[in-house]
Amino acid sequence: MNKMSRNGITVNDRNYPFPGRTAVVICLDGCEPAYIDAAIEAGVMPTMKRIREKGTMQLAHCVIPSFTNPNNMSIATGQPPAVHGICGNFLLDPETGEEVMMNDPKFLRVPTIFKSFYDAGARIAIVTAKDKLRALLGHGLKFDEGRAICFSTEKSNTTTREEHGVDNASEELDIPVPSVYSAELSEYVFNAGVKLMTSFMPDLMYLTTTDYVQHKAAPGTKDANAFYEMFDSYLTKLDSLGAAIIVTADHGMKAKHKTDGSPDVIYLQDLLDQSIGEGAARVILPITDPYVVHHGALGSFATAYLKPDVDKASVIEMVRATEGIDLVLDREAAAARFDLPADRIGDIVIVSGENQVLGTSADRHDLTALDVPLRSHGGLSEQVIPFISNVAIPDLPEAPALHNYDAYYYATRAAATAFAK
């Protein structure tokens, strides 16, 4: 499926030129386009403002569900979940019937762009804020040869050369390990990226952050603008070092609460238990991950498995009629519409509206850690994301034709073209 030719490297049926300078893709977790617009308007992103005027700034679509793992792996493979297999942060494993995190490389069905470039002789640097992504992003890389680095900022003081390409990355890069629940976790990613540009000189680099700030702060607020001001300072440095940069996101972010500030939740397991009987359906929330302080495991996308004797059509009709539900599809329709692997989703897929989230049962969600009104993602309302290049890209398509998983397709071309000039 992957081959090297004089015209470039073919990965998962797409061709990528070998870049003449570092091709960097930055995934700003949870970056609703309004964050960047508001920060530019506030005067705190001068480099981004210049890029908007001289480079390329478009809107693109992320994949649905608009969650972290499926979108990061779409960017990393250049393809949607139907191809790479990662359709959530969390799933019901069809082989075991157990609910598990979808962070094991065994779930990945195709090689990443990083592995294919590495196999062709490239130097690869990957820094992720979230450790749940590290094994997936680094799958297939050989770290003992000195050409690959892949680590998470939250575990950066425990890295080894054999497993991550660097011994104690925090000490090596002279960056202290921040709290998982902080803006500094993402700042570490940017800081590491700048330092690796000069100390490691990668051909491809991937920097992916956490959406801690975006879950808490709306666009244009003090905390949000401070985050994007910080990001702009590192973007300035990466740009000055000659990188060809694409900035995109894994998903947007919307308010998911009532006027009184309480979460606006539709508890699907409770709804189905009351409607068709306990045990007749099993709801899975693909947003589920270790970082529940962010969102309380509440997002706008869910899937449900039904017992064989349950009338699926009547369940779809009942759920679709529930206030706050945006879309209900059966497995086949959902797989076709959203490019999902049909064998890894339930019998029905449910998407809630812009300001609602989906839960299982009320007694299974601990919302005590939510110290501000809930902001979350997962649905169609969080599908529009930024797609920004510091290099002008003529005739770049817009959403819905343009996706975040086109990032390396355009980043490597920008790097090759800019170098040739």
JOTAFEN-V219766 format. One record per residue. N is the residue number from 1. RES is the residue in one small letter. OMEGA is omega as a letter, one per 40 degrees, with the letter a starting at -180 (none if undefined). D_FIRST is the distance of its C-alpha to the first C-alpha in Angstrom with 2 decimals. Layout:
N_RES_OMEGA_D_FIRST + N_RES_OMEGA_D_FIRST
//
This chain:
1_m_a_0.00 + 2_n_a_3.80 + 3_k_i_6.69 + 4_m_i_10.38 + 5_s_a_12.72 + 6_r_i_16.33 + 7_n_i_15.63 + 8_g_a_13.68 + 9_i_i_10.44 + 10_t_a_7.46 + 11_v_i_6.57 + 12_n_i_5.86 + 13_d_i_6.79 + 14_r_a_9.67 + 15_n_i_11.12 + 16_y_i_13.36 + 17_p_i_16.10 + 18_f_a_17.23 + 19_p_i_20.43 + 20_g_i_23.79 + 21_r_a_25.34 + 22_t_i_24.37 + 23_a_a_22.32 + 24_v_i_23.74 + 25_v_i_22.93 + 26_i_i_25.82 + 27_c_i_25.69 + 28_l_a_29.35 + 29_d_i_29.58 + 30_g_a_31.74 + 31_c_i_32.42 + 32_e_a_34.16 + 33_p_a_34.58 + 34_a_i_38.33 + 35_y_a_38.28 + 36_i_i_37.33 + 37_d_a_39.71 + 38_a_a_42.56 + 39_a_i_42.01 + 40_i_i_42.03 + 41_e_i_45.13 + 42_a_i_46.74 + 43_g_a_46.24 + 44_v_i_44.25 + 45_m_a_40.95 + 46_p_i_42.04 + 47_t_i_38.71 + 48_m_i_36.89 + 49_k_i_39.69 + 50_r_i_39.16 + 51_i_i_35.42 + 52_r_a_36.27 + 53_e_a_38.58 + 54_k_a_36.69 + 55_g_a_33.00 + 56_t_i_31.14 + 57_m_a_31.86 + 58_q_i_30.40 + 59_l_i_29.93 + 60_a_i_26.59 + 61_h_i_25.63 + 62_c_i_24.18 + 63_v_i_22.58 + 64_i_e_24.99 + 65_p_a_26.21 + 66_s_i_27.14 + 67_f_a_26.91 + 68_t_a_25.63 + 69_n_a_22.73 + 70_p_a_20.77 + 71_n_i_21.28 + 72_n_a_20.57 + 73_m_i_17.23 + 74_s_i_16.52 + 75_i_a_17.47 + 76_a_a_15.44 + 77_t_a_12.09 + 78_g_a_13.10 + 79_q_i_13.11 + 80_p_a_16.00 + 81_p_i_16.83 + 82_a_i_15.88 + 83_v_a_12.18 + 84_h_i_12.75 + 85_g_a_15.81 + 86_i_a_18.46 + 87_c_i_21.27 + 88_g_i_24.27 + 89_n_a_25.97 + 90_f_a_27.40 + 91_l_i_26.86 + 92_l_a_28.38 + 93_d_a_26.13 + 94_p_a_25.90 + 95_e_a_25.82 + 96_t_a_28.96 + 97_g_a_30.77 + 98_e_i_31.26 + 99_e_a_31.00 + 100_v_i_28.79 + 101_m_a_27.30 + 102_m_a_23.61 + 103_n_i_23.02 + 104_d_i_21.63 + 105_p_i_18.00 + 106_k_i_18.03 + 107_f_a_17.79 + 108_l_a_14.53 + 109_r_i_11.71 + 110_v_i_8.69 + 111_p_i_8.82 + 112_t_i_11.24 + 113_i_a_11.58 + 114_f_a_14.19 + 115_k_a_12.34 + 116_s_i_9.82 + 117_f_i_13.02 + 118_y_i_14.95 + 119_d_i_12.92 + 120_a_i_13.59 + 121_g_a_17.25 + 122_a_i_18.05 + 123_r_a_20.77 + 124_i_i_20.06 + 125_a_i_22.91 + 126_i_i_22.79 + 127_v_i_26.11 + 128_t_i_26.51 + 129_a_a_29.93 + 130_k_a_28.94 + 131_d_a_28.16 + 132_k_a_26.52 + 133_l_a_23.42 + 134_r_a_23.28 + 135_a_i_21.43 + 136_l_a_18.65 + 137_l_a_18.34 + 138_g_a_18.61 + 139_h_i_16.33 + 140_g_i_14.67 + 141_l_i_16.99 + 142_k_a_19.55 + 143_f_a_22.86 + 144_d_a_25.12 + 145_e_i_23.91 + 146_g_a_25.45 + 147_r_a_22.49 + 148_a_i_21.69 + 149_i_i_24.07 + 150_c_i_23.57 + 151_f_i_26.67 + 152_s_a_28.62 + 153_t_a_31.98 + 154_e_i_33.74 + 155_k_a_33.03 + 156_s_i_33.09 + 157_n_i_36.17 + 158_t_a_34.60 + 159_t_i_31.42 + 160_t_a_30.86 + 161_r_a_29.08 + 162_e_a_27.28 + 163_e_a_25.84 + 164_h_a_25.85 + 165_g_a_26.17 + 166_v_i_29.80 + 167_d_i_33.04 + 168_n_a_34.89 + 169_a_i_33.20 + 170_s_i_36.27 + 171_e_a_38.57 + 172_e_a_36.35 + 173_l_i_36.02 + 174_d_i_39.57 + 175_i_i_38.72 + 176_p_i_40.49 + 177_v_a_38.60 + 178_p_i_39.59 + 179_s_i_40.20 + 180_v_a_37.28 + 181_y_a_39.37 + 182_s_i_40.01 + 183_a_a_38.96 + 184_e_i_38.92 + 185_l_i_35.76 + 186_s_i_33.89 + 187_e_i_36.04 + 188_y_a_34.92 + 189_v_a_31.29 + 190_f_a_32.45 + 191_n_i_34.81 + 192_a_i_32.20 + 193_g_i_29.86 + 194_v_a_32.71 + 195_k_i_33.59 + 196_l_i_30.08 + 197_m_a_29.84 + 198_t_a_32.65 + 199_s_a_32.49 + 200_f_i_28.77 + 201_m_a_27.60 + 202_p_i_23.97 + 203_d_i_21.46 + 204_l_i_20.00 + 205_m_i_22.29 + 206_y_i_22.22 + 207_l_a_25.62 + 208_t_a_26.12 + 209_t_i_29.63 + 210_t_a_31.74 + 211_d_i_33.59 + 212_y_a_36.86 + 213_v_a_38.83 + 214_q_i_37.39 + 215_h_a_38.28 + 216_k_a_41.81 + 217_a_i_42.62 + 218_a_i_42.50 + 219_p_i_41.67 + 220_g_i_44.59 + 221_t_a_46.20 + 222_k_a_47.35 + 223_d_i_44.73 + 224_a_a_41.86 + 225_n_i_43.10 + 226_a_i_43.60 + 227_f_a_39.96 + 228_y_i_38.71 + 229_e_i_41.30 + 230_m_i_39.97 + 231_f_a_36.38 + 232_d_a_37.61 + 233_s_i_39.21 + 234_y_i_35.94 + 235_l_i_34.12 + 236_t_a_36.88 + 237_k_i_36.17 + 238_l_i_32.41 + 239_d_a_33.12 + 240_s_i_35.81 + 241_l_i_33.51 + 242_g_a_31.40 + 243_a_i_28.28 + 244_a_a_26.39 + 245_i_i_26.52 + 246_i_i_25.19 + 247_v_i_27.27 + 248_t_a_26.26 + 249_a_i_26.82 + 250_d_i_25.44 + 251_h_i_28.35 + 252_g_a_31.90 + 253_m_i_35.08 + 254_k_i_38.17 + 255_a_a_41.55 + 256_k_a_41.68 + 257_h_i_45.37 + 258_k_a_48.69 + 259_t_i_51.52 + 260_d_i_53.06 + 261_g_i_49.93 + 262_s_a_48.97 + 263_p_i_45.39 + 264_d_a_45.00 + 265_v_i_43.31 + 266_i_a_42.71 + 267_y_a_42.65 + 268_l_a_40.55 + 269_q_i_41.20 + 270_d_a_44.92 + 271_l_a_44.71 + 272_l_i_42.97 + 273_d_a_45.23 + 274_q_a_48.27 + 275_s_a_47.08 + 276_i_i_45.62 + 277_g_a_46.81 + 278_e_i_45.71 + 279_g_a_42.70 + 280_a_a_41.60 + 281_a_i_38.75 + 282_r_a_36.67 + 283_v_i_35.56 + 284_i_i_32.60 + 285_l_a_32.42 + 286_p_i_28.89 + 287_i_a_30.58 + 288_t_i_32.06 + 289_d_a_31.46 + 290_p_a_33.77 + 291_y_a_35.08 + 292_v_i_37.50 + 293_v_i_40.12 + 294_h_a_38.01 + 295_h_i_38.00 + 296_g_a_39.55 + 297_a_i_36.35 + 298_l_i_37.26 + 299_g_a_34.76 + 300_s_i_34.50 + 301_f_i_31.79 + 302_a_i_32.26 + 303_t_a_31.17 + 304_a_i_33.52 + 305_y_a_33.32 + 306_l_i_36.20 + 307_k_a_38.05 + 308_p_a_37.63 + 309_d_i_41.19 + 310_v_i_40.90 + 311_d_a_41.10 + 312_k_a_37.95 + 313_a_a_39.22 + 314_s_i_42.45 + 315_v_i_40.73 + 316_i_a_38.55 + 317_e_a_41.74 + 318_m_a_43.66 + 319_v_a_41.13 + 320_r_a_40.56 + 321_a_a_44.34 + 322_t_a_44.49 + 323_e_i_45.51 + 324_g_i_42.81 + 325_i_a_39.87 + 326_d_a_37.68 + 327_l_i_35.29 + 328_v_a_34.81 + 329_l_i_32.04 + 330_d_a_31.14 + 331_r_a_27.75 + 332_e_a_26.28 + 333_a_i_27.68 + 334_a_i_26.56 + 335_a_a_22.94 + 336_a_a_22.95 + 337_r_a_24.92 + 338_f_a_23.22 + 339_d_a_19.56 + 340_l_i_20.11 + 341_p_a_18.86 + 342_a_a_21.87 + 343_d_a_22.08 + 344_r_i_22.74 + 345_i_a_25.57 + 346_g_a_29.09 + 347_d_i_31.00 + 348_i_i_32.02 + 349_v_a_30.92 + 350_i_i_33.72 + 351_v_a_33.79 + 352_s_a_37.08 + 353_g_a_38.77 + 354_e_a_38.75 + 355_n_i_41.46 + 356_q_i_40.92 + 357_v_a_38.83 + 358_l_i_38.09 + 359_g_i_39.28 + 360_t_i_39.69 + 361_s_a_43.37 + 362_a_a_45.80 + 363_d_a_46.75 + 364_r_a_43.18 + 365_h_i_42.70 + 366_d_a_44.53 + 367_l_a_45.14 + 368_t_a_47.77 + 369_a_i_45.46 + 370_l_a_45.04 + 371_d_i_47.65 + 372_v_i_46.89 + 373_p_a_46.17 + 374_l_i_42.66 + 375_r_a_39.82 + 376_s_a_36.41 + 377_h_i_33.29 + 378_g_a_30.74 + 379_g_a_31.75 + 380_l_a_31.50 + 381_s_i_34.24 + 382_e_a_32.06 + 383_q_a_29.06 + 384_v_a_30.20 + 385_i_i_29.29 + 386_p_i_29.69 + 387_f_a_27.21 + 388_i_i_28.93 + 389_s_i_28.21 + 390_n_i_30.71 + 391_v_i_29.55 + 392_a_i_30.56 + 393_i_a_27.65 + 394_p_i_29.10 + 395_d_i_28.29 + 396_l_i_26.35 + 397_p_i_26.22 + 398_e_i_28.02 + 399_a_e_27.58 + 400_p_a_26.49 + 401_a_a_23.93 + 402_l_a_23.21 + 403_h_i_21.66 + 404_n_a_21.60 + 405_y_i_17.79 + 406_d_a_18.04 + 407_a_a_19.73 + 408_y_i_17.36 + 409_y_a_16.48 + 410_y_i_20.23 + 411_a_i_21.10 + 412_t_i_19.06 + 413_r_i_20.52 + 414_a_a_23.91 + 415_a_a_23.71 + 416_a_a_22.77 + 417_t_a_25.36 + 418_a_a_28.07 + 419_f_a_27.69 + 420_a_i_27.94 + 421_k_none_31.13
//
